[in-house]
Amino acid sequence: MGLGRRQIVLALWSLGFSVIPAAAVAQDAAHDHTQMNMPANSGWQLMQDGIVFAELNHQGGPRGGREFVVPNWWMGMASRDLSRGRLTFTGMLSLDPATVGKSGYREIFQTGEALNGRPLTDRQHPHDLFMQLAAVWRVPMGESTGITLAGGPVGEPALGPVAFMHRASAADNPTAPLGHHTLDSTHIAFGVVTAAVDRGPFVVEVSLFNGREPDENRWDIEVGRFDSLSGRIWYRPGDEWELQASSGRLEDPEQLEPGIIIRTTASGSWTRRNGMAISSVTAAYGRNNTDHGARSAMFIEGSRHGGLNTVYGRFEAVQVETSLLQTDAVVEGPSVEPKSPVFALTFGGVREIVSWHGFEGGIGADVTFHGVPDALQSVYSAHPISFHVFFRVRPPGGSMGRMWNMRMSQPTAGHNMAMPMNHSMH
């Protein structure tokens, strides 16, 4: 398969998208990868993270195909002590609308979005240009207690595990989980406000937000009503463990299936750093209850970053919308279709080959084996196999580490959360 001029230009544009903001933050950084800067006399601490995948994506079976796409995102943070508390601004951007396209990238069995008034099936939607624009204000109320207010025109409510692109256990996996719309799809909400109280190992969060998922125009900010509510409890029994349980009432999240979704999730993550090696595992379960029935999804994923090599894996079991995948049409009324799950097992790895002023470039590949229920085998075959081959670029990692395992309402270290980890070449 040859690469057209447009695809190559978009890949270079996306790489530049990662490089330019990084240079603004770390323009004088040498090989120490310093990412957390403290500009003279300003009191501001700056931090960043991001990723660009230039990838060949092959999805197996009759519903699959092959393509070249460049998923990407960049996130920046500015934080400082102010009066009695700490003020933090976060911004997250993506050029997916240009480098991936309106229909997103191929991922068989994926559902949950719409395009041109029809369901978007077997594809993961592109992210919006504006993935997060938020402010966070935390006031300590004692040595082990604090109150946080967070929100903005684009943010994430207190619902679900840490979003997949921020999890240390999935940091080098280029593909969204099949259960994304059962677990963490609210990580882009156009309008959100969150209040949180942390005390010792516990954090309790409540959010009011716009429950509507982004539409197919990925370049704008969509103003909507604050019509949805969620709550989440975190428990950190130690520095390496983080557990959460959450539930939310989402008002009309799906464009083609109006109605209320009650989403309930639980997850646990473990992350350990041993010298320069970082190991991380996350397991999660989610369930969506609607007027049409209920569906569940679960996954367990892990990664190990050691020296120049990273290995990662993910296992998923997802109750898919069988009729939708068979017909590409939304089925009205209560669901009576079987709830046999689709299984997906992924193994992959990355080898770092380039290090330049803190930027990390690696080549990687992964393969996914699918288990298909009987009702879908005539459409997908029994065991389709998919794979990716990619070149991955990250901006400087920094002495404070990457923004892994972070979430909007607790973006900085010291808020009873895991310290961000660093993965660098030496």
Summary of the structure (lengths in Angstrom):
residues: 426
radius of gyration: 20.6
end to end distance: 35.5
largest distance: 66.0
contacts: 1506
relative contact order: 0.17
helix: 12%
strand: 49%
